[in-house]
């Protein structure tokens, strides 16, 4: 069996990093940054010793100035309004952003570990944050107001902080699927009646990776493998990302799509006649799967006060509201309202799993996808 790094090399060609910088990402530049939502797969690296930094206090306003360098895997449409609002609050801070895929940025952080170039890392899923934290890339910081967050959204030794939550749903083209036909479970996607009519993100997508890892925790290796084999046998079409999935379903190229919940809202906002299913809610079913986005301060950050202030802002009511309104996501801070039309998670039975724990066994998840042959 090939090891994890060999598999990742086949899935996402490891992006060569020269001494002068990251070749696969846009160069560091002031906002606006180039859009990137590519998910991550990290190269295999020796794990670092546990991070034992003392937990720093929040900076004062007078300390927040200078140049703040952010490596971001989040899309321009979401992150720019948040950073613009932060700059309005701290006008003495100059923000430079390097946007790229989570995997490319993670490789850069590993390569630069002895001479850090970034202050902050923002990722589209917590797989990357958890893995880099284990390698000693991040330093501890507990943002102001983070005590209101659930413990499951705070990394070990406060090395990363959760920002938003996403639910794994089935979206459908309402012109092609009648209400009485709708599937009720992700396992219904293997039913021959949907053969060739389902779209999903493939094995290089962070949301799909987290989905499969969660299923392994809930159901075990064999049941998860059988589900994946069922998708392949049912001629599910796998895309590189969820944007392609939701657009294809919206255009009527497929009847069903397995996506994060906000892609349904984005497609509906574009005028498509699409619907949403929050699956596996019946007795005996696994419940609704979710995953989270995250941010962290790079160990050795050159502008620590500004980096701390940004994390404070990202988990503040103002920052969380911007996340909710900008991308239909679920804010993690209690009391922040959802965007109109987003159904509260409290209305659903969630899968009984500790979200960060599913990132601790990455190699087995990637190995399973390789064995099954998931594109």
Buried (B, 14 or more C-beta within 10 A) or exposed (E): EEEBBEBBBEBBEBBEBEEEBBEBBBEBEEBBBBBBBBBBBBBBBEEBEEBEBEEBEBBEEEBBBEEBBBBBBBBBEBBBBBBEBBBEBBEEBBBBBBBBBBBBBBBBBBBBBEEBBBBBBBBBBBBBBBBBBBBBBBBBBBBBBBEEBEEEBBBBBBBBBBBBBBBBBBBBBBEBBEEEEBBBBBBBBBEEEBEEBBBBBBBBBBBBBBBBBBBBBBBEBEBBBEBBBBBBEBEBBBBBBBBBBBBBBBEEBBBBBBBBBBBBBBBBEEEBEBBBBBBBBEEEBBBBBBBBBBBBBBBBBBBBBBBBBBBBBBBBBEBBBBBBBBBBBBBBBEEBEBBEEBBEBEEBBBBEBEBBEBBBEBEEBBBBBBBBEBB
